Amino acid sequence: MFVPGVDAGGLSGDLSCVVTLLAAHPIVHLNAALNATAAILLVVGFLLIQRGRVLAHRRVMLSAFGISVAFLACYLWYHYHVLHVKFTHPGAVKYVYYAVLATHIPLAFSVPFLAIFQIYLGFRAMGCCTAEGDANRQLAVANLYREKHRRLARWTFPIWLYVSVTGVIVYVMLYHLWPPVE
């Protein structure tokens, strides 16, 4: 609990950052946590597939997708109700903030489409949704989808990771380093 003039857990000095964080809508902190979690899961999923652990990779990547869906729902709800928060800090840092945002937004728009298509390719690569028939043909089809999944992942993974990380960076810049002034 914040009490003016009282030392907060050994921290002395200006606690205006605590007031600013408390003034921010709680969902912005949840959004940052969801983005950070998605980024961690993406890296874990990448490491798992590098080690050939396909089933663990699938579980982790589907978890990353679920976390990203939860983030998107919270993000849309927040911006429907709160609209937006302006970055009010002047100077060069404002241009850095807008440069990060200018790359983050269009790439973020592409992530759901890329991720859904990756999930489709991944499931097809594992033999899901194949017609009954010759086992050799099924294997050939699965290998074709696996190669498509791998090729698209070379684009999807860095874009999705960049969007998750820059989402956290935008949050830190907007609410921790240079909080908005009323």
C-alpha positions in Angstrom: 0.0 0.0 0.0 1.3 3.5 -0.9 1.4 6.0 1.9 2.7 9.5 1.1 5.9 10.3 3.1 6.4 6.7 4.2 9.4 4.7 3.2 8.3 1.9 0.8 10.2 -1.2 1.7 13.5 0.6 2.2 13.1 2.8 -0.9 13.3 6.5 -0.1 12.9 9.5 -2.2 10.3 10.4 -4.8 7.7 7.6 -5.2 5.8 9.3 -8.0 6.6 6.3 -10.2 4.5 4.2 -7.8 1.6 6.6 -8.0 1.9 6.6 -11.8 1.9 2.8 -12.0 -1.1 2.7 -9.6 -2.9 5.4 -11.8 -2.4 3.3 -14.9 -5.2 0.9 -15.7 -4.4 -2.6 -14.2 -4.8 -4.3 -17.6 -1.7 -2.5 -19.0 0.4 -4.4 -16.5 -1.4 -7.7 -17.4 -0.8 -7.0 -21.1 2.9 -6.5 -20.4 3.1 -9.7 -18.4 1.3 -11.6 -21.2 3.7 -10.2 -23.8 6.7 -11.2 -21.7 5.3 -14.7 -21.1 4.7 -15.1 -24.8 8.2 -14.1 -25.6 9.7 -16.5 -23.1 7.5 -19.3 -24.5 8.5 -18.6 -28.0 12.2 -18.9 -27.1 11.6 -22.1 -25.2 9.6 -23.5 -28.1 12.5 -22.6 -30.4 15.0 -24.3 -28.2 12.8 -27.4 -27.9 12.5 -27.8 -31.7 16.2 -27.3 -32.0 16.7 -30.3 -29.7 14.1 -32.4 -31.7 11.5 -32.4 -29.0 8.5 -32.0 -31.3 5.7 -32.7 -28.9 7.1 -30.4 -26.2 7.6 -27.8 -29.0 4.0 -28.1 -30.0 2.7 -27.8 -26.4 4.8 -24.7 -25.8 4.0 -23.0 -29.1 0.3 -23.6 -28.6 0.7 -22.1 -25.1 2.4 -19.1 -26.6 -0.5 -18.8 -29.1 -3.0 -19.0 -26.2 -1.2 -16.4 -24.2 -1.1 -14.1 -27.3 -4.8 -14.6 -27.9 -5.4 -13.6 -24.2 -3.2 -10.6 -24.7 -5.1 -9.6 -27.9 -8.5 -9.9 -26.1 -7.2 -7.7 -23.2 -5.6 -5.2 -25.5 -8.7 -4.8 -27.6 -10.9 -4.5 -24.5 -8.5 -1.9 -23.0 -8.4 0.2 -26.2 -12.1 0.0 -26.6 -12.7 1.4 -23.1 -9.7 3.6 -22.5 -8.7 4.5 -26.1 -5.0 5.3 -25.9 -2.4 6.9 -23.8 -0.1 9.5 -25.3 3.7 9.5 -25.0 4.3 12.9 -23.6 8.0 13.0 -23.0 9.7 15.5 -25.3 13.1 15.1 -27.1 14.9 12.4 -29.0 13.4 9.6 -26.8 10.0 10.5 -28.3 11.3 9.6 -31.8 12.7 6.4 -30.5 9.4 5.5 -28.9 7.5 6.2 -32.2 10.1 4.3 -34.3 9.6 1.2 -32.1 5.8 1.7 -32.3 5.9 2.2 -36.1 7.6 -1.2 -36.5 5.6 -2.9 -33.8 2.1 -2.1 -35.0 2.2 -3.4 -38.6 4.1 -6.5 -37.5 1.7 -7.1 -34.7 -1.1 -7.0 -37.2 0.5 -9.9 -39.1 1.2 -12.2 -36.2 -2.3 -13.7 -35.7 -2.4 -14.7 -39.4 1.1 -16.1 -39.4 0.6 -17.9 -36.2 -2.7 -19.5 -37.2 -1.2 -20.6 -40.5 1.8 -22.0 -38.7 -0.5 -24.0 -36.4 -2.3 -25.4 -39.4 1.0 -26.4 -41.1 2.3 -27.9 -37.9 -0.7 -30.1 -37.4 -0.7 -31.2 -41.0 3.0 -32.0 -40.7 2.1 -34.3 -37.7 -0.4 -36.1 -39.9 -3.5 -34.5 -38.7 -6.5 -34.2 -41.0 -5.1 -36.6 -43.7 -7.3 -38.8 -45.8 -7.1 -42.5 -45.3 -4.9 -44.2 -47.9 -1.4 -45.2 -48.7 1.0 -44.8 -45.7 3.9 -43.7 -48.0 1.7 -41.0 -49.5 0.6 -39.8 -46.0 4.3 -39.6 -45.0 5.2 -37.6 -48.2 2.3 -35.2 -47.5 3.4 -34.8 -43.9 6.9 -34.1 -44.9 5.7 -31.5 -47.4 3.8 -29.7 -44.7 6.7 -30.0 -42.3 9.0 -28.3 -44.8 6.4 -25.5 -45.4 6.1 -25.1 -41.6 9.9 -24.8 -41.2 10.2 -22.3 -44.1 7.4 -20.1 -42.7 8.8 -20.3 -39.2 11.9 -18.6 -40.4 9.7 -15.5 -40.8 7.0 -16.1 -38.2 9.3 -16.7 -35.2 11.4 -13.6 -35.4 8.3 -11.4 -36.2 6.3 -12.9 -33.3 9.2 -12.6 -30.9 10.0 -9.0 -32.0 6.3 -8.0 -31.5 6.2 -9.6 -28.0 9.5 -8.0 -26.9 8.7 -4.6 -28.4 5.3 -4.8 -26.7 7.1 -5.0 -23.4 9.5 -2.2 -24.4 6.6 0.1 -25.3 5.1 -0.7 -21.9 8.3 0.1 -20.1 8.9 3.3 -22.0 5.3 4.5 -21.5 4.7 3.5 -17.9 8.0 3.2 -16.2 10.7 5.3 -17.9 8.6 8.2 -19.2 5.1 8.0 -17.7 2.4 10.3 -19.1 1.8 13.6 -17.5 -1.7 14.7 -17.0 
